[in-house]
Amino acid sequence: MADMKLTKIALVLFSCIGAFVLSQNDSSLLPCGGDYCLSSLYGCVNDHLTQISSPSPAQTSSSPIPGNYGPSCPGPPTIQYLTDPPYINYFYSDCNVQAQAVVTSPLSDNNLSIIGPRLIIAWPAGNSGVCAFLAPQNGVNGSLGIELVNSTAGQALAPVYVPANGSSEYPRVGVSGTVRFNSSATLTVPLLGSIRTIRDFTEGPSLLVPEIQNAIQFSSTSDGGVTMSRMWLDNITITDLAFIPQTSSGAGNLTIGNQTVNFTAGDYTFYADFNYPQLTQLNAFTVLNSASQDLITQQPDQTTSLQFLSYTEKLLAGAWRFLTYFGRDSMIAALLLQPVLSDQAIEAVIEAVLERINSTDGSVCHEETIGDYATYLNLMMNITSTAPSYSYVMIDTDYYIPILMDRYFLSPGSSNTNRAATVLNITAGTINPANKNLTYAQLALLNAEELMAIAGQYAAQGNQTIDNLAYLKSDQIVGQWRDSTYGIGGGRVPFDVNTGLMPAALRSISALSAAGIYENHSSDWPALAANYAQIWEDTTLDFFSVTIPATEAQSRLETYIQRASFPGPNQTDLIDGDVHFNAVALDGNNELAQVQVMNTDDCFRLFLLNTTNQIQLTAFVNQTATNIQRTFPAGLLTDVGMLVANPAYGLQDVYAENFTTSAYHGTVVWSWPMAMMAQGLELQLSRCNISTSTMIPDFCSDSVVYNNVKKGYNTLWDTIEANSAHLSTEVWSWIYQDGGFVFTELGTLPPAPGTSATESDIRQLWSLTFLAVTRDQGLM
């Protein structure tokens, strides 16, 4: 990459941007070894730059951050710049620190009631970060623009490193840069500590926690700057955020108010750092397998993002909002990325999941709470502890781990079976103290026993009823990937878990037990789990099946566009027969027996299973392909991608009210379901080429159905390729104008009723799966 050819000083110490943006005759610049840096921040020893030391943040100083180079790294840092206005993202990684900076600078056409200027610095370590909310001093929303200087040159961030001292076991690490305000600004609210705290403020009712907020100390520096410093609730970790006016042309000045900071227009050097144990990042060469190394040069954007989210301890869900472990996200990503991931990366996912399993019931952790936020939650329960906590509210997460273990350890043609013993013999407790002295094998067995118990109740003779399906936990309104308030319309029985994940997990338990993975079950579970799987595969779809006669379907579309104020065509001309789809859930809000929302969750069954009920399979693949090809609101297709939900066929008003273009799981586009759907359709079509004729599905010889599935596959890939610029982001939405669907950032739209505004991560782990999922040119 071209950035790697810059000089070491330019790469390692961004505060030397003075050499690029200021005149070398400026008295504020210090010449050192052929480079020029800010003399207020650096000294020069033997032609080597050193940062100037200072007293603690509570005292007046010429610079808020002491430090020096820090341990040398084996290679240059990894720098990435990603723009998705109004959000501009900068990434910096080296062997000492990994960080993401997000600048939000509102655009003229943004909804200024929900989009405001801010600066976020996020660190994967501890899921930590800082956020500075800003406002124009003239009071005119939208008039304040902020930017990081030299961002497009790839030099927006540089490391901060302060060696550990007697008061801290860990060095202070972070990033620095230069921020520019186009007009006078006020830092109205600083948040220092946890990304969860920042998320709660931005996505919730904007409440401040006194125990956290009141601990922020403001102090001035002798060079006209300000340091905001906060001791975490652990009484050990300190987070700092500092701003210093640059003493050059375009320099501003600042004053400290009552827990606020006022800036004049100009440039300011900022620092953000903390002393907390860091993760060990996998680089692009170690996160990808040997056969996939070419991707580093072919798709540098995606592989660089994958590197930022990949660590030996775990893979992270997304940047910036989910920079920590999420079980479902990492396992879906690993399943889709398996053809290109290294063994080390896949094992990092498996080990992270097994480490966090609930040893009391075998359930899998959905999300971990770590760092400052973990201490806060403990204090709320009158517990003085920094111990992490783990959420087990989701039910779908339990089913992925046997599937992933099966596909990795028992992968045909690999030697990974030998790796199973090594991984499963690891003793837990290093991350999750509750599992101390348990092996990963024991924890995996607990999970499998849980699933077999749930499955057996439904599979028993005469028990194939709705009451015996897999339900959300009784005290939860969410439980699978559509984990927002109205994600499955209040449903208690999710489609994906019952018709896809359960039978797939049972198939994997059968295979794993036959391979001796589950102790003492190598003789009974192979046949029993396979029998359970067959019953779940063959009998659960009928509960969710929705059929709407053609004339009724057309009438519902006409009603929907009025309810939803959809300005586009109703697409009734696309309805040439009865409409078939599967309800997203059963037992929903407003006494809905079925939540009749057309959706993309057919992808689980296509990707995870090779079902053998021929009549059912033919109808299933045919209706899935048809719904993909029909333009919304008749189907799921739009110019910006495949929608994850289409409520147009629901009779009640609640469908149009809750499944909107601004709802997190509404009429929006997610990247990974398109990847799983594309891969699932390809896998089903590939069954038509099996050499054993008795195993070829019946739909392969039905030319109408086969060609429809093939057309659906290509229609999907056409919209995927047309939206390649967005595929690595988490979720996006649209507005309808000029006769088409136009891409729009989800976070810029007013929130759905009863919900808060939700923005999308610029990079999401499972949205990088198109590194492995590619179009089969032979099917075009």
URZI-V309773 format. One record per residue. N is the residue number from 0. BURIAL is + if it has 24 or more other C-alpha atoms within 12 Angstrom, else -. D_LAST is the distance of its C-alpha to the last C-alpha in Angstrom with 2 decimals. Layout:
# URZI-V309773
N&BURIAL&D_LAST, N&BURIAL&D_LAST
This chain:
# URZI-V309773
0&-&33.52, 1&-&35.94, 2&-&37.91, 3&-&38.98, 4&-&40.94, 5&-&43.39, 6&-&46.89, 7&+&47.77, 8&+&50.03, 9&+&47.44, 10&+&44.96, 11&+&47.44, 12&+&49.80, 13&+&48.24, 14&+&51.68, 15&+&52.15, 16&+&50.06, 17&+&53.50, 18&+&52.90, 19&-&49.98, 20&+&51.06, 21&+&54.84, 22&-&57.29, 23&-&58.65, 24&-&62.11, 25&-&61.66, 26&-&64.44, 27&+&62.17, 28&+&60.20, 29&+&61.22, 30&+&60.56, 31&-&59.58, 32&-&58.31, 33&-&56.94, 34&+&55.21, 35&+&56.53, 36&+&56.31, 37&+&58.11, 38&+&61.66, 39&+&61.99, 40&+&59.35, 41&+&59.73, 42&+&62.45, 43&+&62.28, 44&-&63.59, 45&-&63.43, 46&-&60.74, 47&-&58.67, 48&+&57.86, 49&+&59.15, 50&+&58.89, 51&+&62.27, 52&-&63.58, 53&+&64.81, 54&-&66.60, 55&-&64.89, 56&+&62.95, 57&+&65.92, 58&-&68.04, 59&-&68.08, 60&+&66.46, 61&+&65.08, 62&+&61.63, 63&+&60.24, 64&+&58.27, 65&+&60.00, 66&+&58.16, 67&+&57.26, 68&+&54.32, 69&+&53.54, 70&-&52.35, 71&-&50.37, 72&-&46.69, 73&-&45.03, 74&-&42.63, 75&+&42.19, 76&+&41.13, 77&+&37.59, 78&+&37.34, 79&+&34.59, 80&+&34.62, 81&+&32.25, 82&+&32.81, 83&+&31.78, 84&+&34.70, 85&+&37.18, 86&+&36.59, 87&+&36.85, 88&+&36.39, 89&+&37.91, 90&+&37.63, 91&+&40.11, 92&+&40.27, 93&+&42.67, 94&+&44.45, 95&+&46.98, 96&+&45.14, 97&+&41.79, 98&+&41.73, 99&+&39.70, 100&+&41.24, 101&+&39.98, 102&+&41.52, 103&+&41.24, 104&+&42.37, 105&+&41.99, 106&+&40.43, 107&-&42.20, 108&-&39.80, 109&+&39.82, 110&-&41.70, 111&+&44.75, 112&-&46.08, 113&+&43.45, 114&+&42.47, 115&+&45.27, 116&+&45.83, 117&+&45.92, 118&+&45.51, 119&+&44.17, 120&+&44.40, 121&+&42.67, 122&+&43.19, 123&+&41.35, 124&+&44.73, 125&+&46.28, 126&+&43.65, 127&+&46.14, 128&+&46.39, 129&+&48.34, 130&+&47.75, 131&+&49.82, 132&+&49.58, 133&+&50.82, 134&+&52.11, 135&+&53.42, 136&+&57.19, 137&-&57.40, 138&-&55.86, 139&-&53.17, 140&+&49.85, 141&+&47.12, 142&+&49.59, 143&+&49.32, 144&+&46.59, 145&+&46.23, 146&+&44.35, 147&+&44.53, 148&+&45.80, 149&+&43.67, 150&+&40.62, 151&-&38.07, 152&+&39.74, 153&+&38.85, 154&+&42.52, 155&+&43.06, 156&+&44.16, 157&+&46.45, 158&+&47.96, 159&+&51.25, 160&+&53.04, 161&+&56.54, 162&+&57.84, 163&-&59.00, 164&-&62.69, 165&-&65.30, 166&-&64.04, 167&-&60.42, 168&-&58.82, 169&-&55.63, 170&+&55.17, 171&+&54.28, 172&+&50.81, 173&+&48.71, 174&+&47.55, 175&+&49.20, 176&+&48.17, 177&+&49.35, 178&+&48.72, 179&+&49.60, 180&+&50.82, 181&+&50.90, 182&+&53.79, 183&+&56.26, 184&+&54.79, 185&+&55.99, 186&+&54.56, 187&+&55.13, 188&+&53.83, 189&+&53.20, 190&+&51.53, 191&+&51.98, 192&+&50.95, 193&+&47.91, 194&+&44.46, 195&+&45.09, 196&+&48.14, 197&+&46.18, 198&+&43.46, 199&-&46.17, 200&+&47.70, 201&+&44.59, 202&+&42.85, 203&-&46.03, 204&-&49.28, 205&-&50.09, 206&-&52.97, 207&-&54.65, 208&+&56.00, 209&-&59.63, 210&-&59.70, 211&+&56.89, 212&+&57.53, 213&-&61.28, 214&+&60.97, 215&+&59.54, 216&+&62.23, 217&+&62.33, 218&+&64.27, 219&+&64.85, 220&+&64.74, 221&-&67.30, 222&+&64.71, 223&+&64.02, 224&+&61.10, 225&+&60.46, 226&+&59.32, 227&+&58.11, 228&+&58.52, 229&+&58.05, 230&+&59.14, 231&+&56.73, 232&+&58.12, 233&+&58.33, 234&-&61.13, 235&-&59.62, 236&+&56.46, 237&+&56.84, 238&+&54.21, 239&+&55.12, 240&+&53.75, 241&+&55.67, 242&+&55.68, 243&+&57.86, 244&+&58.42, 245&+&57.65, 246&+&60.85, 247&+&59.44, 248&-&58.56, 249&-&56.53, 250&+&58.04, 251&+&58.59, 252&+&61.07, 253&+&61.01, 254&+&63.45, 255&+&63.39, 256&-&64.03, 257&-&64.31, 258&+&61.29, 259&+&59.47, 260&+&59.03, 261&+&59.40, 262&+&57.77, 263&+&58.46, 264&+&55.64, 265&+&54.79, 266&+&53.32, 267&+&53.96, 268&+&53.26, 269&+&52.03, 270&+&52.09, 271&+&50.71, 272&+&51.55, 273&+&52.54, 274&+&53.96, 275&+&51.74, 276&+&50.20, 277&+&46.82, 278&+&43.68, 279&+&42.41, 280&+&39.11, 281&+&36.42, 282&+&35.22, 283&+&31.66, 284&+&32.43, 285&+&33.76, 286&+&31.31, 287&+&28.36, 288&+&28.35, 289&-&29.00, 290&-&25.47, 291&+&24.26, 292&-&27.00, 293&-&24.78, 294&+&23.49, 295&+&27.00, 296&-&26.56, 297&-&22.83, 298&-&23.14, 299&+&26.92, 300&+&26.99, 301&+&25.30, 302&+&27.11, 303&+&30.38, 304&+&30.00, 305&+&29.24, 306&+&32.40, 307&+&34.46, 308&+&33.63, 309&+&34.14, 310&+&37.60, 311&+&39.22, 312&+&40.74, 313&+&37.67, 314&+&34.44, 315&+&34.96, 316&+&33.03, 317&+&32.88, 318&+&34.75, 319&+&37.25, 320&+&37.84, 321&+&36.96, 322&+&38.14, 323&+&39.08, 324&+&38.07, 325&+&35.99, 326&+&35.19, 327&+&32.21, 328&+&30.50, 329&+&31.05, 330&+&29.94, 331&+&26.67, 332&+&26.01, 333&+&27.03, 334&+&24.82, 335&+&21.65, 336&+&22.88, 337&+&24.23, 338&+&21.97, 339&+&23.50, 340&+&26.91, 341&+&30.09, 342&+&32.35, 343&+&34.87, 344&+&32.65, 345&+&31.58, 346&+&35.20, 347&+&36.35, 348&+&34.35, 349&+&35.65, 350&+&39.19, 351&+&39.29, 352&+&38.33, 353&+&40.80, 354&+&43.55, 355&+&43.41, 356&+&43.27, 357&+&46.09, 358&+&48.46, 359&-&50.15, 360&-&47.24, 361&+&44.20, 362&+&42.18, 363&+&39.91, 364&+&40.68, 365&+&38.45, 366&+&40.07, 367&+&42.96, 368&+&45.74, 369&+&47.33, 370&+&49.58, 371&+&51.83, 372&+&50.22, 373&+&50.88, 374&+&54.53, 375&+&54.67, 376&+&53.38, 377&-&55.86, 378&-&58.67, 379&-&57.74, 380&-&58.53, 381&-&61.74, 382&-&60.36, 383&-&61.06, 384&-&58.15, 385&+&55.17, 386&+&53.28, 387&+&49.64, 388&+&48.60, 389&+&45.49, 390&+&43.83, 391&+&42.88, 392&+&42.19, 393&+&38.55, 394&+&37.76, 395&+&34.05, 396&+&34.78, 397&+&36.74, 398&+&33.75, 399&+&31.54, 400&+&33.96, 401&+&33.98, 402&+&30.18, 403&+&30.07, 404&+&32.96, 405&+&31.33, 406&+&28.01, 407&+&29.99, 408&+&33.13, 409&+&31.62, 410&+&28.33, 411&-&27.73, 412&-&28.78, 413&-&30.52, 414&-&34.22, 415&+&34.11, 416&+&36.30, 417&-&39.14, 418&+&38.35, 419&+&38.84, 420&-&42.57, 421&-&42.94, 422&+&41.17, 423&+&42.71, 424&-&46.19, 425&+&46.25, 426&+&48.98, 427&+&48.08, 428&+&50.32, 429&-&49.72, 430&+&47.72, 431&+&48.59, 432&-&52.31, 433&-&52.14, 434&+&50.35, 435&-&52.89, 436&-&53.54, 437&+&50.52, 438&+&47.91, 439&+&44.21, 440&+&44.21, 441&+&46.70, 442&+&44.76, 443&+&41.50, 444&+&43.54, 445&+&44.95, 446&+&41.49, 447&+&40.44, 448&+&43.73, 449&+&43.12, 450&+&39.74, 451&+&41.16, 452&+&44.03, 453&+&41.89, 454&+&39.58, 455&+&42.55, 456&-&44.15, 457&+&41.26, 458&+&40.62, 459&-&44.27, 460&-&45.03, 461&-&45.16, 462&-&44.09, 463&+&40.60, 464&-&41.60, 465&+&40.59, 466&-&43.67, 467&-&42.46, 468&+&39.03, 469&+&38.53, 470&+&40.13, 471&+&40.40, 472&-&43.67, 473&-&46.51, 474&-&47.48, 475&-&44.03, 476&+&41.84, 477&+&38.78, 478&+&37.36, 479&+&33.62, 480&+&31.11, 481&+&31.79, 482&+&35.27, 483&+&36.70, 484&+&39.38, 485&+&37.19, 486&+&33.97, 487&+&34.06, 488&+&36.63, 489&+&39.52, 490&+&38.02, 491&+&39.66, 492&+&37.09, 493&+&33.62, 494&+&30.51, 495&+&28.65, 496&+&31.71, 497&+&32.60, 498&+&29.37, 499&+&27.36, 500&+&29.59, 501&+&32.59, 502&+&31.06, 503&+&28.93, 504&+&32.13, 505&+&34.03, 506&+&31.63, 507&+&32.11, 508&+&35.87, 509&+&35.96, 510&+&34.27, 511&+&36.35, 512&+&39.57, 513&+&38.92, 514&+&38.60, 515&+&41.93, 516&+&40.74, 517&+&42.72, 518&+&46.36, 519&-&48.13, 520&+&45.08, 521&-&43.60, 522&-&45.02, 523&-&44.75, 524&+&41.60, 525&+&38.93, 526&-&39.48, 527&+&40.68, 528&+&37.79, 529&+&35.28, 530&+&37.21, 531&+&37.23, 532&+&33.47, 533&+&32.90, 534&+&35.18, 535&+&33.56, 536&+&30.03, 537&+&31.13, 538&+&33.64, 539&+&32.85, 540&+&29.94, 541&+&32.29, 542&+&34.46, 543&+&31.75, 544&+&30.10, 545&+&30.43, 546&+&30.18, 547&+&31.22, 548&-&31.89, 549&-&30.07, 550&-&33.25, 551&-&34.33, 552&+&31.01, 553&+&31.30, 554&+&34.87, 555&+&33.99, 556&+&31.49, 557&+&34.26, 558&+&36.68, 559&+&34.45, 560&+&33.96, 561&-&37.76, 562&+&38.39, 563&+&35.92, 564&-&36.79, 565&+&33.13, 566&-&33.22, 567&+&29.85, 568&+&29.02, 569&+&29.35, 570&+&26.06, 571&+&27.95, 572&-&26.23, 573&+&23.04, 574&+&25.12, 575&-&24.77, 576&-&26.10, 577&-&27.62, 578&+&26.15, 579&+&25.56, 580&+&25.33, 581&+&27.33, 582&+&30.29, 583&+&30.19, 584&+&33.66, 585&+&36.74, 586&+&40.31, 587&+&39.72, 588&+&41.99, 589&-&44.01, 590&-&44.25, 591&+&40.59, 592&+&39.95, 593&+&36.21, 594&+&34.75, 595&+&32.36, 596&+&29.93, 597&+&26.23, 598&+&24.71, 599&+&21.99, 600&+&23.99, 601&+&21.92, 602&+&20.06, 603&+&23.10, 604&+&22.99, 605&+&19.28, 606&+&19.71, 607&+&23.23, 608&+&23.59, 609&+&22.52, 610&+&24.55, 611&-&25.92, 612&-&27.31, 613&-&24.95, 614&-&25.96, 615&-&25.70, 616&+&22.34, 617&+&20.73, 618&+&22.28, 619&+&21.43, 620&+&17.66, 621&+&17.62, 622&+&19.87, 623&+&18.20, 624&+&14.84, 625&+&16.99, 626&+&19.03, 627&+&16.24, 628&+&15.13, 629&+&18.76, 630&+&20.45, 631&+&23.59, 632&+&26.18, 633&+&24.53, 634&+&21.88, 635&+&20.77, 636&+&18.54, 637&+&20.19, 638&+&19.71, 639&+&20.88, 640&+&18.72, 641&+&18.91, 642&+&22.59, 643&+&24.19, 644&+&26.61, 645&+&27.10, 646&+&30.73, 647&+&30.61, 648&+&31.30, 649&+&34.34, 650&+&37.61, 651&+&39.92, 652&-&40.39, 653&+&39.87, 654&+&36.09, 655&+&35.83, 656&+&38.63, 657&+&37.20, 658&+&33.43, 659&+&33.35, 660&+&31.50, 661&+&34.10, 662&+&34.14, 663&+&32.81, 664&+&30.71, 665&+&30.63, 666&+&28.10, 667&+&26.78, 668&+&23.73, 669&+&23.86, 670&+&21.48, 671&+&21.60, 672&+&20.74, 673&+&17.35, 674&+&16.96, 675&+&18.31, 676&+&16.30, 677&+&12.94, 678&+&14.41, 679&+&15.94, 680&+&13.00, 681&+&11.33, 682&+&14.77, 683&+&15.19, 684&+&12.06, 685&+&13.33, 686&+&16.58, 687&+&15.30, 688&-&15.57, 689&-&19.11, 690&-&21.59, 691&-&24.21, 692&-&23.54, 693&-&25.96, 694&-&23.87, 695&+&20.63, 696&+&20.43, 697&+&21.23, 698&+&18.26, 699&+&16.12, 700&-&18.22, 701&-&18.25, 702&-&15.58, 703&-&16.17, 704&+&15.84, 705&+&12.96, 706&+&10.80, 707&+&12.37, 708&+&11.63, 709&+&7.89, 710&+&8.32, 711&+&10.73, 712&+&8.74, 713&+&6.45, 714&+&9.87, 715&+&11.56, 716&+&9.74, 717&+&10.38, 718&+&13.97, 719&+&14.27, 720&+&13.54, 721&-&15.80, 722&+&18.48, 723&+&18.36, 724&+&22.08, 725&+&23.05, 726&+&21.07, 727&+&24.03, 728&+&26.53, 729&+&27.69, 730&+&27.27, 731&+&27.24, 732&+&28.02, 733&+&27.96, 734&+&30.21, 735&-&29.45, 736&-&30.66, 737&-&30.07, 738&-&27.73, 739&-&25.26, 740&+&25.00, 741&-&26.38, 742&+&26.28, 743&+&29.70, 744&+&31.28, 745&+&32.22, 746&+&35.68, 747&+&36.58, 748&+&36.52, 749&+&39.63, 750&+&39.46, 751&+&39.07, 752&-&42.44, 753&-&44.13, 754&+&41.90, 755&+&42.09, 756&+&39.80, 757&+&37.14, 758&+&35.45, 759&+&32.30, 760&+&32.36, 761&+&30.89, 762&+&29.51, 763&+&28.87, 764&+&28.35, 765&+&25.62, 766&+&23.84, 767&+&23.43, 768&+&21.08, 769&+&18.04, 770&+&19.82, 771&+&18.55, 772&+&15.55, 773&+&12.55, 774&+&8.79, 775&-&7.36, 776&-&5.45, 777&-&5.63, 778&+&3.79, 779&-&0.00
